[in-house]
Amino acid sequence: MVALIPSFVCLLLFCAGLVRDRRRVSNAVLLGLSVVFAVVALLLHVASERAQLGRDLVVVLLTLAGVGVVTLAWFLIANGITMVRKEGRSPANLLSLGAGTALVALLGLLITALVLHTHTLLVVAATAVALAGYIAFLFLCFLVYGSLYGRLRIRRRADFVVVLGSGLIGGTTVPPLLAGRLDRARKEHARLSRKGRRPVLLTSGGQGPDEKVPESHAMADYLVAQGVSADLIQREDRSTTTDENLTFSGALMERQNPDYRCVIVTNNYHVFRTAVTARRTGIRGHVIGAPTAAYFWPSAMIREFVALLVSYRRTNAVIFLLVLLSGLFIWWLGWPSPGALPL
């Protein structure tokens, strides 16, 4: 079908991007567009063959979307309350609660617009839904492709296994989250060693203002306590952000082996953004993830998604502006007129 051509084109571009570099954000978007175009093509085909069935499918999809939004809002608010109870009220821990509240507000705005049936409110609600739809599309792309990326096997050699730091308890103790990364790195190191490669374990993390030792030193001590030979471990102890983790670690690896390859270990929620950052900073390697506590995962994923949006803030700002201007233009045209909507 001709309607499937956009889907096939996006799928081909996705496959080409995957072969070229699986760490590209465009891969996630192309995969999402391929699915969206395929669904649209299917609906158009069904509508052309059986109009009533096509309308019924649209109603079913809209109903499922509505139920999904309500369910998601409830889940995010419940998770946000759990996060506050277990982790405190820092801005990062309030993300899932904020997202759930925003969904409730969006639903409230949409229902109010449909009930009051005023032109301005209808346009405002439609614009808000369009912006939310754009964000939801990107988030689903991020979620699905990030999960796919984390499951792709790493087949190339690795000269280094880099472990990213994440803060210490009491200034000296490796917390469970970081211990999970180190255990995952230790297993990956053992797997590579069985192939006769014996890579270097590189712990990466500087010393924060509330820490008594650099994170990388505490991480190295943890690995030694777990039976890893100290001569297999190196430390990068200047970094304070993910970008610095990768930049400083990359420089260290480059000095020791200009032709290096590496595996970077972080938590599963952090994998895709780390991979994107690694690509941007010129790191030759891929990223794997360690498990994360279930209650912590939603807020962490939202935080990573927001950080990725900020990384591409110019592109997103342009799209947001276009949506807002479109809404303003529609309002100026006087469409839709309240009487035209069947309520």
N, C-alpha and C positions, 0 to 999 in steps of 0.2 A: 504493500500500500504506500502511496505517495506520502500520506500523513506520518508514516514511520521514518521517513528519511532523516528528519532532524534528530530523532532518537539514535538511529544508526550512526550518524555523523559524530554525535557526542560520544557514543560508545567507542568508536574507532579512535577518536582523539584521546579518550580516557586510557585505552589500551596502549596507545603510543606513549602517552605521558608516564604510564606505569613502567614501561620498559626503559624509558629515558631516565627517569628519577622518580621513585615512588614517594618521595618526600614533598612533592609539589602540592600546594593548596588547590591548584586548578584541577588536579585529579579528583578531589572530593566534589568540587562543583560540577565537573563534567559528568561524573557518575550520577549525581542528583538530577541534573538536567536530562540525562538519558532516560531516567525512570519517569520523570514528569512528562516528557514528550511522549513516551510510550503509553502512559495512562491516558493522556489527552487523545492520542491517536485511537486508542481502543474505544474510548467513549464516543468519538466522532464516528467510528465505524459502526458501533452498535446503534447510535442514533440514526444513521443513514439507512440502516437495515430495518430497525424496529424502533420507531420514535418513542413509543411509550416506555419500552424497556430502557432506552437511553435516559429518559427523564427519571425513571425509577432509580437507576443506578446513581445519578447525580444526587437525588434525595438521600439515598442510603449513604453515600460518601460524605455528604454534608452533615448528616446525623451522626455518623461515626466520628467525624471531626469535632463536632460539638461535644459529644460524650467524652472524647479523648481530652479535649481542653479542660473540661470540668474535672475529670479524673486526675489529670496532670497537675492542675492547680491545687487540688486537695493533697496530692502526694507531696508536692513541693513545700506547701505550708507545714505539713506534718514533719517532713524532713528538716525544715528550717527550725522548727521548735526543738527537735532532737539535737540539732547542731548547737543551738544556743545552750541547751542544758549540758552537753558534754564538752563543748569546745570554747564556750564563752561568746561574747557579743562583739567580736571584731568584725569589721566590714566584710571580710572574706567569708566569715561564717554565717552572715546574714543573706548571702546571695540567693540561696534556694527559697528562703522565706520571702525575699523581695520579688523573685520571679513569680512565685505563686500568687502573691498579692497583686502583682501587675496583671496577671491573667484574669483574676477576679474583677479588677477594675475595667479591663477591656470588655469582658462579658457584660458588666454593668452598663458601660457606655453604649454597647451595641443594643442591648435590650431597651435602654432608655430612648435611644434614637428611634427604634422601631415603634415604640409605644407612643412617644410624643409626636413623631412623624413630621418634624420640622426640617426644612431644607438644610439649614446650616449644620444642625446636629447630625443629620444623615451623612453629609459630606465629611464632617470631622470623624465620625465613626468609621466610614469607609476608608479614609486615609490611615487611621490608626490600625485598622485590620490589615491594610496593605503593608504597612511598615512591620507589623507583627508577623505577617506571612513571610516577608523577606527574611527576617531574623530567624523564624522557625525553619525555613528552608535551609539556610546556612548552618543552623545548629544541627539539623538532621544529617546534612552532608558531613559535617565535622564528626558527629557521633558515629555514623555508619562507616565512613572511610577510616576514621581513627581506629575503630575496632578491627577493620580489615587489615590496616597497616600493621597493627600489633600482632596479627596472626601470620603475617608473611614470613616465611623462613629466611634466615640469613645464611646464604650458601658460600659467601666469599670468606677468605682468610681474615683473621683479626690479629693485629699486633698488640692492641691495647683493649682492655675492658675498662671503660671509664664509668665511675659511679658518681652521680651528682648528689651533693649534700642537701640537707633540708632542715638544719637547726638541731640543737642539742638540748637535752633536759638538764636543768641545773648547771648548765655551762660546760658539762664534761661528758654526759651520758648519752649514748645513741638511743633515740626513741624508737618505738616499734615500727613506725613508718619508714625510717631510715634503715633500720635493721632488715626490713623486708627487701629493700634495694640491695643491701650488701649480701644478703643470702642469695638473692637472684644472681648477682654478679659472681658470687663464688661458684654457683652451679654452672653458669655459662663458662666461666674460666675452666672448670673441670671438664666440661664438654669439649671445649677447644683443645685442652691439653691432651685429651685422649686421642686427638688427631695428630699429635706430635708438634703442636704449634707453640705451646707455653707462652701465652701473651702476658704482658705486664698488667697488673691491676693498678689503675690510676684513680685514687680517691681525690675528689675535687670539692673544695669548700673552704672559704676563709673563716676568719674569726669575727663574729658579730659583737656588738657592744655589750651584750649580756652573756657572752661565752668566755670561759677561762682558757680554752685552747681552740685552735682552728678546727673546724669540722673535719677536715681531711685527716688530721692527726688522730682524732677520736675514732674515725671510721677505720683507719689503718689498724689501730689497736684492737678494734672489734674483730677485724678479719684475722689478725694474728691469734686472738683468743679462740677463734673458730678453727684454727689449725692451718691457716695459710702461712706459707713461709714468708718471712719479712723481706727477703731479698727479691720477692716477686712484686712488691708493692712500691709504688711511688706516690708522692703527694703533690697536689697543686693547692696551695694554701693562701691564695690572694683573692679569690672570687667571692662575690656577695650576691650575684644574680645568676640566672640561667645563662644569659648572654655571656657573662664573664666566665662562668664555668666552662663554656664551650670555647670561647676565645682563648683563654689562658691555657686550657688543656690542649687545644689544637696547636698552639705555639710550642708547647713542651714536646708534643709528639712529633711535630715537624722537625724540631732540632735533632731529635734522636733518630728519626727515620723519615726522610723526605717522602718516601713511598708508602707511608703507613696506611693501614686500614684499622678501623676500630668498631667496637660495639659499645653503645652508650646505654647505661642502665638507670632507669628512673621508675616512678610508679605508673601504673597503667593509665591513669587519668591524664598524665603529663606527657605521654609518649608522642602523640602527633605534633603537639606544639614544639616539643624539643626537637623532633625531626625537622620541622620547618626551620627552626632557628639554626640547627646544625647545617642545613643546606645553605642558609643565608650567610653563615660565617665561614663557609668553605670546608667544613669538617667532612672527611671521607669516611663515612660509616653510617650505620643505621642504629635504631633505638629499640630497645625491648623494655617491657614493663614488669614490675612486681605487683602483686595483689594489694588492694586497698580495702580498708574496712567499708562495708556496704553503706553505713550511714554517712560516711565522709565523702563518698563518691559523687553524689549529685552536685553538691556545692563546689567541689573541686573541679568537676567537668564544666560547670558554668563559669567558674573563674578562668579556666584555661580558654574557653570559648571567647570570653570578653577580652582576654589578653590578645587573642588572635585577631579579633575585630579591630582592636587598637593598632595592631601591627599593620593592618591594611586600612588605616583610618581615612586616607584620602579617597580611595575607591568607595568605601562605604558612605563617606560623607556626601560624595557626588550622587550616589543612588538615593540616599535619604532625601537630599535636596530635590532631586527629580520627582520623587513621590510626593513630597510636600507641594511643589509647584504644580504638579498635576492635579492634586486635590484643590488647590486654590483656583486653578483654571476651570475645573469642573464647577466649583461653587460660583464663579463669575458667570459661567454660561447658564446657571440656573438649573443644572441637571444633577440628580433626578428631581423632578417635581414631585412633591409629596403625593399628589393625586394619582401619579403614574404607578405607585407601588401598591400591589394587591395586598392590603391588610384588612 
